Amino acid sequence: MAKFCKHCGSELKEGKKFCAKCGTPTGDAAGALPSAWVCPACGHENAKGKFCAKCGGGKPEELLAALVEEPAPQTDERKAVIAQPSVSPNTWVCPTCGHENAKGKFCAKCGGGKPEEAPTAPAESPAMVEAPVPAKASEAVPAPSGSPPERAAAPPSPPKSIEAAPTPNVQNDVLPPSPEQSPKLSNKKLPILLAILVVVAVAAFFGSGKLADSYYASKTEECVAIMTESKRLLDNLAELPGDSTSEDVKKIADGLALNASKLSSIRSGLVGKLPRKPEQEKAWDVIGKNAEMLSRAAAVVQSQERAFAPVGIRRFSGLCDECMAKWEEASAAATYATMNSQPLSNQIPYEDVKKDLQAYRRNKQAFDAKYAQDRYNERRKERQAAQEELKKKQEVVFLADNAYKDGNDLILSGRFYNGTGDLVTSVMDMQVDLKVSLFGTEIQSLTDEPCSLQLSGLRLMPQQATDVVQLRLPGKAPEEDFSDFEDHVHKIRWSRVKARS
């Protein structure tokens, strides 16, 4: 009967003292192995010895016995041996059990695979194979023959490679409360949470009121500062002549318009952020009325209306009246709004603002009247010089003195002058060129407008002029006012009696 090596499973030849494959002595250690067995790991049917020659899987009886034994702890010395490479190319150190004289592909002691020739198949080492744990003692797998009964009945220890589930850390891991504890905790915490919510709500209510009052006070102070700045602008305006075309007056007008915009922005912020309380609504009202007053004041200062002609005077006076009405509303509203326990009217110089606006109105009216008179005197001198040139012509000419509107008609008034040496008895018709302007800005221009005039029964001697005559141009009056005109009356048709030579 053939004999096999107990360590590597190789067949031993007759008369050899050592195994030809692993070098194990063949004395009493050698013996006949049981018949072939089927490997439970890879299914190899002709497995011999303790381990499968194909995958290294252990024989079931030997595996169970190995699982029952307590595995030796891995020491630092063993780790060092595992980390070191094998000394001889024919022997290697098993990484599983630390056997130092392993030969072949698998460890003769535990069946672990050689590191550089690990099987590619999904095979497990004997130490990694977990034996089924019987549910009852009666169902336990019997131990191999020869093993003590008490050791076979002992429960197998888990392999070292299989890590047990970590014990939860009570300090770091939050465990869910048991059903018996949850209601008790909730009942204890609920009154505390409700008390906290009540305190927070009360604090938020009073805190929001204080914040609203603080916000209202800061915006009221800003309103006072804006009105004080507007007063300074109007003070400068009251000292200037009422020339709306000057750069200084334009700067003041722009400043008033900007302050009106600032107040409107403040009011929008108050309406959006403050609660609807009577005190706050008064603040909205007074700030809005101040914004309207400054807006009207800017319109008065920016007005290009010349306060000398009737229409211009009415328009400018209307702007001033609107501004004064807004001033009255702002001043009245300020008496009901307070800041620092004082009426807002005591902190904003409304009376001074009114005086400044009235002063600018008087200044502008006086400036426009003087400007118009000066311009008229200048143009009259120019027209007189032009008329003297016309008189030198030896014909009948028209000496214009004024131009104005009469409803929808445009009137040019003046006198006919006889520059001929004959007696002029009548003037029938003519053509008129007329341009009207407002202080240098052209308003309307007419060319070759026909005009009929039955002026008969004249006895106009040479170098004499008629009384004032009106040349009417029906429907030609412009909508705008004008302060100056330029005329040219030509193609005059008249009759005469020739003087005797």
PAPAVO-13282 format. One record per residue (C-alpha): x, y, z. Coordinates in Angstrom, 2 decimals, always signed. Each point is the difference from the previous one (the first is absolute). Layout:
N
+---------+---------+---------+
!    east !   north !      up !
+---------+---------+---------+
!       X !       Y !       Z !
...
+---------+---------+---------+
***
This chain:
501
+---------+---------+---------+
!    east !   north !      up !
+---------+---------+---------+
!   +0.00 !   +0.00 !   +0.00 !
!   +1.40 !   +3.38 !   -0.98 !
!   +1.00 !   +2.49 !   +2.68 !
!   -0.44 !   +3.79 !   -0.12 !
!   +1.70 !   +2.90 !   +1.82 !
!   -2.16 !   +1.33 !   +2.81 !
!   +1.26 !   +3.56 !   -0.59 !
!   -0.20 !   +0.49 !   -3.78 !
!   -2.00 !   -3.07 !   -1.13 !
!   +2.66 !   -1.16 !   -2.47 !
!   +0.46 !   -3.73 !   -0.57 !
!   +2.99 !   -1.41 !   +1.89 !
!   +2.35 !   -2.35 !   -1.82 !
!   +1.12 !   -3.20 !   +1.58 !
!   +3.27 !   +0.24 !   +1.91 !
!   +0.09 !   +3.85 !   +0.17 !
!   +0.52 !   +1.56 !   +3.42 !
!   -1.31 !   +3.44 !   -1.02 !
!   -2.81 !   +1.26 !   -2.23 !
!   +1.35 !   +0.89 !   -3.41 !
!   -2.21 !   +3.12 !   -0.21 !
!   -0.04 !   +1.60 !   +3.47 !
!   +2.87 !   -1.83 !   +1.82 !
!   -2.13 !   -1.30 !   +2.86 !
!   +1.43 !   -3.16 !   +1.59 !
!   -1.84 !   -3.11 !   -1.11 !
!   +0.32 !   -1.91 !   +3.32 !
!   -2.96 !   -0.38 !   +2.31 !
!   -1.36 !   +3.30 !   -1.35 !
!   -0.76 !   -1.58 !   -3.32 !
!   -2.95 !   -2.15 !   -0.43 !
!   -2.76 !   -0.89 !   -2.29 !
!   -2.53 !   +2.76 !   -0.53 !
!   -3.65 !   -0.67 !   -0.39 !
!   -1.45 !   -0.35 !   -3.39 !
!   -0.56 !   +3.01 !   -2.33 !
!   -2.59 !   +2.68 !   +1.00 !
!   -1.93 !   +2.78 !   -1.77 !
!   +1.19 !   +3.53 !   +0.75 !
!   -2.95 !   +2.11 !   +1.31 !
!   +1.65 !   +3.20 !   -1.25 !
!   +0.71 !   -0.67 !   -3.70 !
!   -1.65 !   -3.42 !   -0.56 !
!   +3.23 !   -1.90 !   -0.77 !
!   -0.98 !   -3.69 !   +0.19 !
!   +3.43 !   -1.69 !   +0.39 !
!   +1.28 !   +2.02 !   +2.96 !
!   +2.47 !   -1.88 !   +2.21 !
!   +1.62 !   +0.84 !   +3.26 !
!   -1.13 !   +2.77 !   +2.32 !
!   -0.26 !   +2.75 !   -2.68 !
!   -1.24 !   +0.24 !   -3.58 !
!   +2.87 !   +0.00 !   -2.50 !
!   -2.00 !   +2.32 !   -2.34 !
!   -1.20 !   +2.85 !   +2.23 !
!   +1.53 !   -0.74 !   +3.45 !
!   -3.33 !   -0.57 !   +1.67 !
!   +0.12 !   -2.13 !   +3.16 !
!   -1.54 !   -3.40 !   +0.42 !
!   -3.33 !   +0.39 !   +1.85 !
!   +1.02 !   -2.17 !   +3.00 !
!   +3.33 !   +1.79 !   +0.36 !
!   -1.61 !   +3.40 !   -0.53 !
!   -2.50 !   -0.53 !   +2.79 !
!   +2.75 !   -1.03 !   +2.34 !
!   +2.01 !   +3.07 !   -0.94 !
!   -2.99 !   +2.26 !   +0.67 !
!   -0.50 !   -1.53 !   +3.41 !
!   +3.57 !   +0.76 !   +1.02 !
!   +0.68 !   +3.43 !   +1.43 !
!   +2.07 !   +1.99 !   -2.51 !
!   +3.31 !   +1.25 !   +1.32 !
!   +0.30 !   +3.77 !   +0.32 !
!   +2.08 !   +1.72 !   -2.60 !
!   +3.07 !   +1.51 !   +1.57 !
!   +2.16 !   +2.78 !   -1.25 !
!   +2.71 !   -2.59 !   -0.67 !
!   -2.34 !   -1.91 !   -2.29 !
!   -0.96 !   +3.18 !   -1.81 !
!   +3.64 !   +0.69 !   -0.58 !
!   +0.44 !   -3.49 !   -1.43 !
!   -2.94 !   +0.48 !   -2.33 !
!   +1.31 !   +3.34 !   -1.22 !
!   +3.40 !   -1.51 !   -0.80 !
!   +0.46 !   -1.82 !   -3.30 !
!   +0.84 !   -3.72 !   +0.05 !
!   +3.66 !   -0.86 !   +0.31 !
!   -0.01 !   -2.90 !   -2.44 !
!   -1.79 !   +0.09 !   -3.31 !
!   -1.32 !   -3.56 !   +0.73 !
!   -1.46 !   +0.88 !   +3.45 !
!   -2.23 !   +2.90 !   +1.08 !
!   -1.69 !   +1.35 !   +3.11 !
!   -3.75 !   -0.59 !   +0.20 !
!   -1.80 !   +3.37 !   +0.51 !
!   -2.90 !   -1.77 !   +1.70 !
!   +1.56 !   -2.14 !   +2.73 !
!   +3.66 !   +1.11 !   -0.10 !
!   +1.40 !   -3.41 !   -0.96 !
!   +3.59 !   +0.72 !   -1.12 !
!   +0.83 !   -3.16 !   -1.97 !
!   -2.93 !   +0.02 !   -2.40 !
!   +0.65 !   -1.59 !   -3.40 !
!   -2.02 !   -0.32 !   -3.15 !
!   -3.07 !   +2.09 !   -0.76 !
!   -1.77 !   -0.51 !   +3.34 !
!   +1.01 !   -0.03 !   +3.66 !
!   +0.34 !   -3.54 !   +1.36 !
!   -1.18 !   +1.14 !   +3.44 !
!   -3.13 !   +2.11 !   -0.74 !
!   -0.51 !   -0.29 !   -3.78 !
!   +0.56 !   +3.74 !   -0.62 !
!   +1.03 !   +0.94 !   -3.56 !
!   +3.44 !   +1.24 !   -0.94 !
!   -0.12 !   +3.87 !   -0.28 !
!   +1.48 !   +0.31 !   -3.50 !
!   -2.02 !   -2.97 !   -1.31 !
!   -3.37 !   +0.76 !   +1.59 !
!   -2.81 !   -1.82 !   -1.82 !
!   -1.97 !   +2.14 !   -2.41 !
!   -3.17 !   -1.97 !   +0.69 !
!   -2.23 !   +1.46 !   +2.76 !
!   +1.30 !   -2.56 !   +2.48 !
!   +0.22 !   +0.59 !   +3.72 !
!   +2.74 !   -1.15 !   +2.31 !
!   -0.93 !   -2.49 !   +2.68 !
!   +0.24 !   +2.73 !   +2.61 !
!   -2.49 !   +2.13 !   -1.94 !
!   -2.58 !   -2.80 !   -0.43 !
!   -2.67 !   +0.34 !   +2.61 !
!   -1.43 !   -3.30 !   +1.24 !
!   -3.76 !   -0.10 !   +0.42 !
!   -0.99 !   +0.48 !   +3.62 !
!   -2.63 !   -2.57 !   +1.05 !
!   -3.22 !   +1.42 !   +1.37 !
!   -0.25 !   -2.64 !   +2.70 !
!   +2.47 !   -2.20 !   +1.87 !
!   -1.62 !   -3.12 !   -1.43 !
!   +0.69 !   +1.25 !   -3.54 !
!   +3.71 !   +0.68 !   +0.60 !
!   +2.38 !   -1.56 !   -2.51 !
!   +1.93 !   -2.86 !   +1.60 !
!   +3.68 !   +0.59 !   +0.43 !
!   +2.52 !   -2.18 !   -1.81 !
!   +0.99 !   -3.31 !   +1.56 !
!   +2.59 !   +0.23 !   +2.65 !
!   -0.93 !   +3.48 !   +1.23 !
!   -1.24 !   +0.40 !   +3.57 !
!   -3.80 !   +0.20 !   +0.31 !
!   +0.09 !   +3.11 !   +2.14 !
!   +1.99 !   +1.91 !   -2.61 !
!   -2.32 !   -1.11 !   -2.80 !
!   -2.99 !   +1.36 !   +1.92 !
!   +1.66 !   +3.36 !   +0.67 !
!   -1.28 !   +2.86 !   -2.21 !
!   +2.49 !   +0.99 !   -2.69 !
!   +1.75 !   +3.32 !   +0.31 !
!   -0.46 !   +2.40 !   -2.90 !
!   +2.97 !   +0.30 !   -2.35 !
!   +2.27 !   +2.98 !   +0.55 !
!   -0.63 !   +1.29 !   -3.52 !
!   -3.72 !   +0.38 !   +0.71 !
!   -0.47 !   +3.20 !   +1.99 !
!   -2.78 !   +0.16 !   +2.53 !
!   -2.52 !   +2.86 !   -0.15 !
!   +1.24 !   +2.99 !   +2.07 !
!   -1.68 !   +0.67 !   +3.30 !
!   -1.92 !   +3.27 !   -0.24 !
!   +1.58 !   +2.93 !   +1.84 !
!   -2.53 !   +1.47 !   +2.37 !
!   +1.74 !   +3.38 !   +0.05 !
!   +0.37 !   +0.45 !   -3.77 !
!   -2.85 !   -2.05 !   -1.46 !
!   -3.50 !   +1.33 !   +0.62 !
!   -2.29 !   -2.91 !   +0.75 !
!   -3.70 !   +0.42 !   -0.67 !
!   -2.04 !   +0.11 !   +3.18 !
!   -2.07 !   -2.96 !   +0.88 !
!   -3.76 !   +0.25 !   -0.49 !
!   -0.49 !   +0.07 !   +3.78 !
!   +2.32 !   +3.02 !   +0.43 !
!   -1.09 !   +2.18 !   -2.97 !
!   -3.38 !   +1.17 !   +1.30 !
!   +1.48 !   +0.87 !   +3.40 !
!   +2.75 !   +2.12 !   -1.58 !
!   -2.44 !   +1.75 !   -2.32 !
!   -2.39 !   +0.79 !   +2.84 !
!   +2.85 !   +1.54 !   +2.00 !
!   +1.42 !   +2.05 !   -2.86 !
!   -3.28 !   +1.29 !   -1.43 !
!   -0.74 !   +2.58 !   +2.77 !
!   +3.60 !   +1.22 !   -0.18 !
!   -0.17 !   +0.44 !   -3.76 !
!   -3.33 !   +1.81 !   +0.26 !
!   +1.43 !   +2.34 !   +2.65 !
!   +3.01 !   +0.76 !   -2.19 !
!   -2.26 !   +0.75 !   -2.98 !
!   -2.13 !   +2.35 !   +2.11 !
!   +3.06 !   +1.87 !   +1.26 !
!   +1.41 !   +0.29 !   -3.52 !
!   -3.34 !   +1.21 !   -1.37 !
!   -0.35 !   +2.64 !   +2.72 !
!   +3.59 !   +1.15 !   -0.51 !
!   -0.51 !   +0.15 !   -3.76 !
!   -3.22 !   +2.02 !   +0.45 !
!   +1.54 !   +2.59 !   +2.28 !
!   +3.28 !   -0.10 !   -1.90 !
!   -1.76 !   +0.67 !   -3.30 !
!   -1.79 !   +2.95 !   +1.59 !
!   +3.25 !   +1.43 !   +1.27 !
!   +1.69 !   -0.55 !   -3.35 !
!   -2.93 !   +1.66 !   -1.75 !
!   +0.17 !   +2.99 !   +2.32 !
!   +3.75 !   +0.25 !   -0.46 !
!   -0.33 !   -0.23 !   -3.78 !
!   -2.76 !   +2.62 !   +0.03 !
!   +2.10 !   +2.35 !   +2.13 !
!   +3.09 !   -0.37 !   -2.23 !
!   -2.01 !   +0.68 !   -3.16 !
!   -1.68 !   +3.00 !   +1.59 !
!   +3.40 !   +1.42 !   +0.85 !
!   +1.05 !   -0.56 !   -3.61 !
!   -3.12 !   +1.85 !   -1.13 !
!   +0.90 !   +2.94 !   +2.23 !
!   +3.53 !   +0.04 !   -1.45 !
!   -1.37 !   +0.06 !   -3.56 !
!   -2.36 !   +2.86 !   +0.78 !
!   +2.85 !   +1.94 !   +1.65 !
!   +2.08 !   -0.46 !   -3.14 !
!   -2.93 !   +1.17 !   -2.13 !
!   -0.29 !   +3.09 !   +2.19 !
!   +3.66 !   +0.77 !   -0.71 !
!   -0.62 !   -0.32 !   -3.75 !
!   -2.97 !   +2.35 !   +0.16 !
!   +2.02 !   +2.49 !   +2.07 !
!   +2.52 !   +0.20 !   -2.83 !
!   -2.81 !   +0.27 !   -2.53 !
!   -1.60 !   +2.90 !   +1.84 !
!   +3.23 !   +1.95 !   -0.30 !
!   +0.29 !   -0.54 !   -3.77 !
!   -1.91 !   +1.85 !   -2.73 !
!   -2.91 !   -1.98 !   -1.37 !
!   +1.78 !   -0.95 !   -3.24 !
!   -1.06 !   -3.61 !   -0.61 !
!   +2.62 !   -0.34 !   -2.77 !
!   +3.02 !   +0.58 !   +2.27 !
!   +2.16 !   -2.97 !   +1.04 !
!   -0.27 !   +0.85 !   +3.71 !
!   -3.78 !   -0.13 !   -0.09 !
!   +0.07 !   -3.28 !   -1.97 !
!   +2.21 !   -1.63 !   +2.65 !
!   -2.41 !   +1.01 !   +2.73 !
!   -2.95 !   -1.32 !   -1.98 !
!   +1.77 !   -3.33 !   -0.54 !
!   +0.80 !   -0.22 !   +3.73 !
!   -3.64 !   +0.54 !   +0.96 !
!   -1.14 !   -2.65 !   -2.48 !
!   +2.56 !   -2.47 !   +1.41 !
!   -1.15 !   +0.62 !   +3.58 !
!   -3.59 !   -0.59 !   -1.05 !
!   +1.05 !   -3.35 !   -1.46 !
!   +1.83 !   -0.92 !   +3.23 !
!   -3.08 !   +0.70 !   +2.12 !
!   -2.15 !   -2.11 !   -2.31 !
!   +2.49 !   -2.87 !   +0.39 !
!   -0.10 !   +0.34 !   +3.81 !
!   -3.77 !   -0.14 !   -0.02 !
!   +0.01 !   -3.15 !   -2.15 !
!   +2.37 !   -1.66 !   +2.49 !
!   -2.20 !   +0.93 !   +2.96 !
!   -3.15 !   -1.29 !   -1.66 !
!   +1.70 !   -3.30 !   -0.81 !
!   +1.67 !   -0.65 !   +3.39 !
!   -2.01 !   +1.62 !   +2.77 !
!   -3.27 !   -1.37 !   +1.41 !
!   -3.17 !   +1.96 !   -0.63 !
!   -0.09 !   +2.03 !   +3.20 !
!   -1.51 !   +3.49 !   +0.29 !
!   +3.35 !   +1.54 !   +0.89 !
!   +1.77 !   -1.62 !   -2.94 !
!   -2.78 !   +0.89 !   -2.43 !
!   +0.39 !   +3.62 !   +1.05 !
!   +3.66 !   -0.27 !   -0.87 !
!   -0.86 !   -1.39 !   -3.44 !
!   -2.41 !   +2.88 !   -0.55 !
!   +2.31 !   +2.83 !   +1.02 !
!   +2.99 !   -1.36 !   -1.94 !
!   -2.12 !   -0.45 !   -3.12 !
!   -1.34 !   +3.54 !   +0.23 !
!   +3.51 !   +1.40 !   +0.45 !
!   +1.08 !   -1.86 !   -3.12 !
!   -2.89 !   +1.55 !   -1.97 !
!   +0.82 !   +3.47 !   +1.31 !
!   +3.66 !   -0.24 !   -1.08 !
!   -1.04 !   -1.38 !   -3.37 !
!   -2.26 !   +3.03 !   -0.59 !
!   +2.76 !   +2.34 !   +1.19 !
!   +2.38 !   -1.53 !   -2.57 !
!   -2.63 !   +0.54 !   -2.70 !
!   -0.29 !   +3.69 !   +0.97 !
!   +3.75 !   +0.49 !   -0.15 !
!   +0.35 !   -1.89 !   -3.29 !
!   -2.87 !   +1.88 !   -1.66 !
!   +0.89 !   +1.82 !   -3.21 !
!   -3.16 !   +2.08 !   +0.11 !
!   +0.75 !   +3.71 !   -0.38 !
!   -2.14 !   +1.91 !   +2.47 !
!   -0.56 !   +3.12 !   -2.10 !
!   -2.76 !   -0.87 !   -2.50 !
!   -3.49 !   -0.81 !   +1.32 !
!   +0.13 !   -3.68 !   -1.01 !
!   +3.46 !   -0.52 !   +1.43 !
!   -0.93 !   +1.69 !   +3.25 !
!   -3.04 !   -2.27 !   +0.41 !
!   +2.00 !   -3.17 !   -0.62 !
!   +2.79 !   +0.87 !   +2.39 !
!   -2.45 !   +1.15 !   +2.67 !
!   -1.81 !   -3.35 !   -0.32 !
!   +3.23 !   -1.92 !   +0.70 !
!   +0.69 !   +2.15 !   +3.05 !
!   -3.53 !   -0.49 !   +1.33 !
!   +0.30 !   -3.80 !   -0.31 !
!   +3.29 !   +0.10 !   +1.89 !
!   -1.52 !   +2.07 !   +2.81 !
!   -2.94 !   -2.41 !   +0.28 !
!   +2.41 !   -2.93 !   +0.45 !
!   +1.90 !   +2.03 !   +2.57 !
!   -3.20 !   +0.52 !   +2.00 !
!   -0.72 !   -3.77 !   -0.05 !
!   +3.55 !   -0.93 !   +1.07 !
!   +0.06 !   +2.58 !   +2.79 !
!   -3.40 !   -1.11 !   +1.34 !
!   +0.94 !   -3.72 !   -0.10 !
!   +3.28 !   +0.65 !   +1.83 !
!   -1.84 !   +1.29 !   +3.07 !
!   -1.48 !   -3.49 !   +0.56 !
!   +3.24 !   -1.97 !   -0.54 !
!   +2.59 !   -0.08 !   +2.76 !
!   +3.68 !   -0.78 !   +0.38 !
!   +1.65 !   -0.18 !   +3.41 !
!   -3.35 !   +0.92 !   +1.56 !
!   -0.14 !   +3.29 !   -1.94 !
!   -2.17 !   +0.98 !   -2.97 !
!   +1.82 !   -0.31 !   -3.28 !
!   -1.08 !   +3.53 !   -0.93 !
!   +2.25 !   +1.31 !   +2.79 !
!   +3.02 !   -1.66 !   -1.59 !
!   -0.56 !   +0.77 !   -3.68 !
!   +0.14 !   +3.75 !   -0.91 !
!   -3.28 !   +0.12 !   -1.94 !
!   -0.49 !   +3.73 !   +0.48 !
!   +3.47 !   +0.74 !   -1.33 !
!   -0.64 !   -2.24 !   -3.01 !
!   -3.18 !   +1.93 !   -0.76 !
!   +1.83 !   +3.33 !   +0.22 !
!   +2.74 !   -1.24 !   -2.32 !
!   -2.52 !   -1.17 !   -2.61 !
!   -1.88 !   +3.27 !   +0.13 !
!   +3.27 !   +1.91 !   -0.31 !
!   +0.94 !   -1.94 !   -3.13 !
!   -3.44 !   +0.67 !   -1.49 !
!   +0.42 !   +3.75 !   +0.48 !
!   +3.57 !   -0.13 !   -1.31 !
!   -1.05 !   -1.84 !   -3.16 !
!   -2.91 !   +2.32 !   -0.74 !
!   +2.20 !   +3.05 !   +0.46 !
!   +2.77 !   -1.53 !   -2.10 !
!   -2.33 !   -0.95 !   -2.85 !
!   -1.68 !   +3.43 !   -0.01 !
!   +3.32 !   +1.80 !   -0.06 !
!   +1.41 !   -2.38 !   -2.61 !
!   -3.04 !   +0.54 !   -2.19 !
!   +0.17 !   +3.76 !   +0.33 !
!   +3.70 !   +0.09 !   -0.73 !
!   -0.46 !   -2.26 !   -3.00 !
!   -2.90 !   +2.11 !   -1.27 !
!   +2.02 !   +3.22 !   +0.31 !
!   +2.88 !   -1.63 !   -1.82 !
!   -2.21 !   -1.27 !   -2.80 !
!   -1.79 !   +3.38 !   -0.24 !
!   +3.29 !   +1.72 !   -0.63 !
!   +0.83 !   -2.58 !   -2.64 !
!   -3.40 !   +0.45 !   -1.67 !
!   +0.34 !   +3.79 !   +0.05 !
!   +3.31 !   -0.28 !   -1.81 !
!   -1.58 !   -2.38 !   -2.53 !
!   -2.93 !   +2.39 !   -0.53 !
!   +2.36 !   +2.86 !   -0.76 !
!   +1.49 !   -2.10 !   -2.74 !
!   -3.46 !   -0.75 !   -1.39 !
!   -0.88 !   +3.68 !   -0.14 !
!   +2.84 !   +0.52 !   -2.45 !
!   -1.83 !   -2.10 !   -2.58 !
!   -2.08 !   +1.99 !   -2.48 !
!   -3.11 !   -2.09 !   +0.47 !
!   -2.74 !   -0.72 !   +2.50 !
!   +1.35 !   -2.13 !   +2.91 !
!   -1.40 !   -1.46 !   +3.24 !
!   +1.66 !   +0.95 !   +3.29 !
!   -0.92 !   -2.80 !   +2.50 !
!   -0.09 !   +0.78 !   +3.71 !
!   -1.45 !   -3.12 !   +1.62 !
!   -1.29 !   -3.53 !   -0.58 !
!   -2.46 !   -1.88 !   +2.23 !
!   -2.75 !   -2.62 !   +0.08 !
!   -3.71 !   +0.71 !   -0.21 !
!   -1.72 !   -3.34 !   +0.51 !
!   +1.06 !   -2.15 !   -2.95 !
!   +1.09 !   +3.01 !   -2.06 !
!   +3.48 !   +1.46 !   -0.11 !
!   +0.11 !   +3.82 !   -0.03 !
!   +2.83 !   +2.16 !   -1.32 !
!   -0.47 !   +3.66 !   +0.87 !
!   +1.82 !   +3.06 !   -1.42 !
!   -0.24 !   +2.90 !   -2.48 !
!   +0.23 !   +0.48 !   -3.75 !
!   +2.60 !   +2.53 !   -1.06 !
!   -0.04 !   +1.88 !   -3.31 !
!   +3.54 !   +0.08 !   -1.34 !
!   -1.08 !   +1.22 !   -3.43 !
!   -0.38 !   +3.58 !   -1.23 !
!   -3.67 !   -0.57 !   -0.90 !
!   -3.24 !   +0.17 !   +1.96 !
!   -1.07 !   -3.51 !   +1.14 !
!   -3.78 !   -0.39 !   +0.07 !
!   -0.50 !   -3.72 !   +0.85 !
!   +1.74 !   -3.30 !   +0.96 !
!   -1.66 !   -3.22 !   -1.26 !
!   +2.02 !   -3.15 !   +0.81 !
!   +3.50 !   -1.37 !   +0.73 !
!   +2.00 !   -3.14 !   +1.04 !
!   +1.46 !   -0.58 !   +3.47 !
!   +3.06 !   -1.92 !   +1.23 !
!   -0.10 !   -0.40 !   +3.77 !
!   +2.11 !   -1.97 !   +2.53 !
!   -0.82 !   -0.04 !   +3.71 !
!   +2.33 !   -1.29 !   +2.77 !
!   +0.31 !   -0.27 !   +3.78 !
!   +3.24 !   +1.57 !   +1.19 !
!   +1.93 !   -1.22 !   -3.00 !
!   -1.87 !   -3.33 !   -0.43 !
!   -2.07 !   -0.02 !   -3.19 !
!   -3.67 !   -0.83 !   +0.50 !
!   -1.48 !   +0.44 !   -3.47 !
!   +0.97 !   +1.28 !   -3.45 !
!   -2.32 !   +1.15 !   -2.83 !
!   +0.99 !   +0.89 !   -3.57 !
!   -1.95 !   +1.88 !   -2.72 !
!   -3.24 !   +0.02 !   +1.98 !
!   -2.58 !   +2.04 !   -1.98 !
!   -1.72 !   +2.84 !   +1.82 !
!   -2.86 !   +2.12 !   -1.41 !
!   -0.62 !   +3.48 !   +1.31 !
!   -2.47 !   +2.49 !   -1.49 !
!   +1.57 !   +3.18 !   +1.27 !
!   -1.51 !   +2.71 !   -2.20 !
!   -0.68 !   +3.75 !   +0.13 !
!   +3.54 !   +0.67 !   +1.01 !
!   +1.77 !   +3.26 !   -0.61 !
!   +3.44 !   -1.24 !   +1.00 !
!   +2.56 !   +2.60 !   -0.86 !
!   +3.63 !   -0.89 !   -0.79 !
!   +2.17 !   -0.79 !   +3.05 !
!   -3.08 !   -0.43 !   +2.18 !
!   -1.43 !   -3.05 !   +1.81 !
!   -3.49 !   -1.17 !   +0.72 !
!   -1.49 !   -0.68 !   +3.40 !
!   +0.52 !   -3.49 !   +1.55 !
!   -1.37 !   -2.72 !   -2.27 !
!   -0.56 !   -3.70 !   +0.83 !
!   +0.92 !   -2.67 !   -2.54 !
!   -2.04 !   -3.08 !   +0.94 !
!   +1.11 !   -3.54 !   -0.94 !
!   -3.03 !   -2.23 !   +0.74 !
!   +0.69 !   -3.36 !   +1.70 !
!   +3.77 !   +0.53 !   +0.07 !
!   +0.47 !   +0.57 !   +3.73 !
!   +2.41 !   -2.54 !   +1.61 !
!   -0.93 !   -1.86 !   +3.18 !
!   +3.12 !   +1.12 !   +1.82 !
!   +0.71 !   +3.48 !   +1.24 !
!   +2.74 !   +2.04 !   -1.63 !
!   +1.96 !   +3.03 !   +1.02 !
!   +1.55 !   +1.22 !   -3.25 !
!   -0.75 !   +0.13 !   -3.73 !
!   +1.62 !   +0.75 !   -3.33 !
!   -2.10 !   +1.23 !   -2.95 !
!   +0.25 !   +0.83 !   -3.68 !
!   -3.07 !   +1.47 !   -1.69 !
!   +0.49 !   +0.09 !   -3.77 !
!   -1.87 !   +0.20 !   -3.30 !
!   -2.18 !   +2.77 !   +1.35 !
!   -2.59 !   +1.18 !   -2.52 !
!   -1.20 !   +3.62 !   +0.35 !
!   -1.50 !   +2.83 !   -2.07 !
!   +1.36 !   +3.54 !   -0.31 !
!   -0.40 !   +3.33 !   -1.61 !
!   +3.10 !   +1.09 !   -1.73 !
!   +1.33 !   +3.33 !   +1.02 !
!   +0.26 !   +2.70 !   -2.62 !
!   +3.47 !   +0.54 !   -1.28 !
+---------+---------+---------+
***
